[in-house]
Amino acid sequence: MAIIRKLLNKKPLFIMLLVFYLVIYLSNTHTPLANALELSTDALSQQSISYNNLNSELDSAILAEMNKYNIIGISAAFVKDGKVVWSNGYGWSDLERNKQATPDTIYRLASVSKTITATALMQLWEQGKFGLDDDISDYLGFEVRNPNYPNDKITFRMLLTHTSSILDGSSQGGYIKALNSTNPPLLKDLLDRSGVAYSDLTWGDYRPGTNFNYSNFCSGIIACLVEKISGERFDQYTINHIFKPLGMDAAYDAADIANIDDIAVLYRLAGDGGSIVPAADYYQGVTPQKREYGLPLGNCYIGPAGGVRASVTDLAKFMIAHMNGGVYNGVRILNKDTVDLMHQTQWSGNGLGGFYRQMGLIFHITDELAGRRLVGHAGEAYGLVSDMYFDPDENCGVIFVTNGGNYSFLSNGFTNIESAVINHIFDKLTNSPS
């Protein structure tokens, strides 16, 4: 990386080397990071919606941050008073195909997906199908107990606040091992002590409801509960009850995306630190085969924690609904009281190294971005970083996604690139006219 930074200070030499590297590498799946950096600076998509007098300043600020951290692509949107007032894309969504990132580029959103998973469950809650403090065993059809505290029930609220004592396990056992299995086990076999895939690594050594431990598995269990209670496959449930009503081209299964050509490739740094490699969603415009679990309803635990694909402009519709008491463009996906409950503090403390200080029902409450209190969620996986956060007091919010680069994490748990770009967006757009 030091060599790359020196080259950046010698533009003519860097450009000659860039041409040489492009000829050798661009048709390969192993692309020099320096190439991605130079390409990003030239790839402003020119698709802003408004604030034309501010775009040049904001665009320049975002591109400068991309160059600083060798970012491949960024898409972002800003919402104010119930509408998207600015959006843009920078850099590249697919290096091999020279596809630029735009506001309509579709990304695998990582853990931002959890807010959609939770919304699906809360739709059923407000219909009176269960209580937040009910025992999930009664709905899954088998007993779920932490073996260290066999008399303590595990509730819906605990799943939604990462306090259930259900952990992700490791490659040696539990949820993470199941993720990498060619034949994923039944949920019961992971959670029941008599199950063929059961592992003590699934359980924290503390009483359910007393400690915070961030768990992707819990979002998977939430999706299984949606299936058991609704009688619908989880991925189809979200299409029928969230994505289609809101007019979103979004899905947990990439095969359900209409505009497959718009899906961004996600890139990671290679082991040498100076190259990037595709890490996920390397579809190249070809619709993948639809994912089939071959398991009965109540077992869709792989994907709901991070698998939603959507663009920032489509995700903005979902965020606006949450900002607007459950309604977007006249379509209601939740009642106002339900939305308010999801955004209110349900847990406070010190979780995930201090990144989590307050939680609603899956929604993260933070004071660590843009100098304001925000509600939403962040995500990070396969090189991607994503954010969906809004300020309830000023009725504005931001969606940010990058598909890879040489970013690093700050002491507050956010990355330098998301913090810098989100700060620029709020600074330039919050007080501008709608």
Secondary structure as UniProt FT lines:
FT   HELIX           2..8
FT   HELIX           11..25
FT   TURN            26..27
FT   STRAND          31..32
FT   HELIX           33..41
FT   HELIX           52..68
FT   TURN            69..70
FT   STRAND          73..80
FT   TURN            81..82
FT   STRAND          83..94
FT   TURN            95..98
FT   STRAND          99..100
FT   TURN            103..104
FT   STRAND          106..108
FT   HELIX           110..112
FT   HELIX           113..125
FT   TURN            126..128
FT   TURN            132..133
FT   HELIX           137..140
FT   TURN            147..148
FT   TURN            150..151
FT   HELIX           156..160
FT   TURN            161..162
FT   TURN            171..172
FT   HELIX           175..179
FT   HELIX           187..191
FT   TURN            193..194
FT   TURN            196..197
FT   HELIX           200..202
FT   TURN            208..209
FT   HELIX           216..230
FT   HELIX           234..238
FT   HELIX           239..243
FT   HELIX           244..246
FT   HELIX           254..256
FT   HELIX           260..262
FT   STRAND          266..269
FT   TURN            271..272
FT   STRAND          275..280
FT   TURN            284..285
FT   TURN            297..298
FT   TURN            304..306
FT   STRAND          309..311
FT   HELIX           312..323
FT   TURN            324..326
FT   STRAND          327..328
FT   TURN            329..330
FT   STRAND          331..332
FT   HELIX           336..343
FT   STRAND          347..351
FT   TURN            352..355
FT   STRAND          356..359
FT   STRAND          364..369
FT   TURN            370..371
FT   STRAND          372..381
FT   TURN            382..383
FT   STRAND          384..391
FT   TURN            392..395
FT   STRAND          396..402
FT   TURN            411..412
FT   HELIX           416..429
FT   TURN            430..431
//
